[in-house]
Amino acid sequence: MTIFPPDPNLTALRVALARLRNERGWTFDELAERSGLARRTLIDLEHGRTTGSVTTWHALAHAFDVPIDQFLGNLCEGHTPPTPPES
């Protein structure tokens, strides 16, 4: 029997992006300049039209000076994340 993981919470991911951008008072243009990402990409991420790649979220984490798991950890919001194997 195959057990599938729950769907990632993409809404929580985009909300985290919007929250951080708004907390800093940055426009899309300012975040684009700080992250090296296109303004259109940032708008599409916040509006849920794209999910981006790990490279995209890595650039955003650096622009906001936060750990990448502050974004990617939101994917498990609303369900229990997998537990790491015991060593």
For each residue, the residues with C-beta under 8 A, 3 or more apart:
1:
2:
3:
4:
5: 82
6: 76 78 79
7:
8: 13 75 76
9: 12 13 74 75 76 77 78 79
10: 13 14 48 51 75
11: 14 15 48
12: 9 15 16 74 75 77 78
13: 8 9 10 16 17 51 71 72 74 75
14: 10 11 17 18 45 46 47 48
15: 11 12 18 19 74
16: 12 13 19 20 70 71 74
17: 13 14 20 21 42 45 46 60 71
18: 14 15 21 22 46
19: 15 16 22 23
20: 16 17 23 24 64 66
21: 17 18 24 26 28 31 46
22: 18 19 25
23: 19 20
24: 20 21 64
25: 22
26: 21 30 31 34
27: 30 31
28: 21 31 32 39 42 43
29: 32 33 39
30: 26 27 33 34
31: 21 26 27 28 34 35 37 42 60 63
32: 28 29 35 36 37 38 39 41 42
33: 29 30
34: 26 30 31 63
35: 31 32 42 59 60 62 63
36: 32 59 63
37: 31 32 41 42 56 59 60
38: 32 41 42
39: 28 29 32 42 43
40: 43 44
41: 32 37 38 44 45 50 52 56
42: 17 28 31 32 35 37 38 39 45 46
43: 28 39 40 46 47
44: 40 41 47 49 50
45: 14 17 41 42 48 49 50 51 52 56
46: 14 17 18 21 42 43
47: 14 43 44
48: 10 11 14 45
49: 44 45
50: 41 44 45
51: 10 13 45
52: 41 45 56 57
53: 56 57
54: 57 58
55: 58 59
56: 37 41 45 52 53 59 60
57: 52 53 54 60 61 68 71 72
58: 54 55 61 62 68
59: 35 36 37 55 56 62 63
60: 17 31 35 37 56 57 63 64 71
61: 57 58 64 65 66 67 68 70 71
62: 35 58 59 65
63: 31 34 35 36 59 60
64: 20 24 60 61 70
65: 61 62
66: 20 61 70 71
67: 61 70
68: 57 58 61 71 72
69: 72 73
70: 16 61 64 66 67 73 74
71: 13 16 17 57 60 61 66 68 74
72: 13 57 68 69 75
73: 69 70 76 77 81
74: 9 12 13 15 16 70 71 77
75: 8 9 10 12 13 72
76: 6 8 9 73 79 80 81
77: 9 12 73 74
78: 6 9 12
79: 6 9 76
80: 76
81: 73 76
82: 5
83:
84:
85:
86:
87:
